[in-house]
Amino acid sequence: MLRLVRVMKFAVAVAAAVTLASLSTQSQAQTGTVHLRIIKAGFIVGAGGGSGSLIYNGQRYRLSVGGVSVGTIGIATARLAGVAYNLHSPQDIAGVYESAGAGVAIVGGPKVARLQNANGVVLELHGVQLGLEANLSLGGMTIALH
């Protein structure tokens, strides 16, 4: 009888440990891969938009990108790729991303950005910009999940 009680206690302890382990891994933040294509145009006030995708836990999610920036002159397109950190679900990527930076690209040039939204998601993006654009961008970029 004493042996049966010990076996039952051991089984309960193992079940509790497995449950706790699965709960903690579900609540941990994960990363995803992001690909974006953005087109910006403007004179003093610029508008931009584009599309892209998020790959999270082996599934692809469609994204749309929008935003307004002050100080944009010209037209340019950028193809960016990178990593999204601090994702608990694909919906976390949606929101307004804040950044402040300055850049000039004529015909082509590298772009690097580190942006964060209110959900705590951090995007680290890199890519190439083509076109003519000079900006001092203080505006936010908005990403929506489809």
Secondary structure, 3 states (H helix, E strand, C coil): CHHHHHHHHHHHHHHHHHHHHHHHHHHCCEEEEEEEEEEEEEEEEEEEEEEEEEEECCEEEEEEEEEEEEEEEEEEEEEEEEEEEEECCHHHHCEEEECCEEEEEEEEEEEEEEEECCCCCEEEEEEEEEEEEEEEECCCEEEEEC
